[in-house]
Structure formats: structure tokens, C-alpha cells
Amino acid sequence: MSEEGNVGRRIVSSRHLAEGEGWEMSEFEFGLIIAFNAFSRWMTRCMSAAGQGDLNPLDILILHNVNHRGRDKRLSDIAFLLNIEDNHTVNYSLRKLTKHELIDSEKRGKEVFYRASAKGEKLCEAYRDVRRQCLLDAGSSELTGAQMRDLARTLRSLSGQYDQASRAAASL
């Protein structure tokens, strides 16, 4: 099918959200849904191949965040960076990761700080190796590094729009 034939075609998950003006946002949201689910599936399978098959996507994101730059982090730091509003879900993952001995914690005053344990660091390295082998070395990306950076910048910008819209919706 020619590119011109695809211009008018709408690929959305909810037709009632794609009627009238702004249907392009519905098409973007459907792409985001598909990408989110594929990325979640990828993270769990990559982590399983790295040696830890019982972590969910949030656990994996938190482990990588705690391991990031080798700096101790508080629950609020982790939730803020990952843009997670519900600290209870972050706390649940932190307890799960501690139980698996992937992170260590230290109480300083009233605050608890988390860091990756040696076992957690090793698992993150194994994840990186699987990621390189299956995702990066596979050469399946059609995007250049500059295009990837632009796309990441656009997604961060759109997340701000969705955050602002969620605040507005909460005030209705």
C-alpha cells in the first residue's frame, strides 16, 4: 500500500475516542499502549534470561534505578524519577527486591536509603549483556541515535502534557 493510502487510515484502540478533532492523539495512544506492553514483556523476558524470572516490570525498573550511578536512593527519589504517584507500589517492590537480596537498605535518621547489593549489581550486568545481545546487536532498529534522542525528548514532553491533564481532571 502506498504511503498516501496510509495517511487517512486511523489505527486506534477506541473508535469513540478517535471521532472528530484530535484523532491523531488516539492513534498515538494506541501506539503507546502497544509499545508499553511490548516493553514490559521485553523487560521480564530479558530479566528471566539474565537469571531472575520472578520480577515484574516495576521491580525491574526499580532495581535498575537503585543501581543507577551507584548512589543510595530514598523511596521518594525513586518514585519521583520514575514518575510514580503511588509510593506503596514502589515500597512493595523495594521489599520484594530486598527479600531477593538484590538491594540493601540503611536507615539514616527517619529516612531509609537503598542501594544495589553485589548480587543486584551482577544481575543488572547480566541484564545489560542480554539486552546488548538480543536488542542492540540484533540491529533491528530503523532509527538512528539522533532520531532515538528526538523521540525520547518528545515522549518526555508528552508525559508533561498528560501529567498536566491528569491534574486538571482531578480538579473536575
WOCORUR-V525748 format. One line per field, one symbol per residue. ss: DSSP state (A for helix, B for strand, O for the rest). phi: phi as a letter, one per 40 degrees, with the letter a starting at -180 (. if undefined). psi: psi as a letter, one per 20 degrees, with the letter a starting at -180 (. if undefined). A space follows every 10 residues. Layout:
ss->???
phi->???
psi->???
This chain:
ss->OOAAAAAOOO OOOOAAAOOO OOAAAAAAAA AAAAAAAAAA AAAAAAAAAA OOOOOOAAAA AAAAAAAAAA OOBBAAAAAA AOOOOOAAAA AAAAAAAAAO OOBBBBBBOO BBBBBBOAAA AAAAAAAAAA AAAAAAOOOO OOOOAAAAAA AAAAAAAAAA AAAAAAAAAA OO
phi->.cccccdccb bbcbdccbcg cgcccccccc cccccdcccc cddccccccc hbcbbcdcdc ccdccccdgg bcbcdccccc ccfbcccccc cccccccccc gcbbbacbgc cbbbaccdcc cccccccdcc dcccbcccgc ccccdccccc cccccccccc cccccccccc cc
psi->prhhhigipp orhohhijpb qjhhhhgghg hggggghggg ggghhghghi jnikqrgggg ggghghhpjk qqqrghgggg hjlphnhhhg gghggghghj khqqqppoci qpqqqprhhg ggghgggggg ggghggihki pjqrgghggg ggggghghhg ghgghhgghh i.
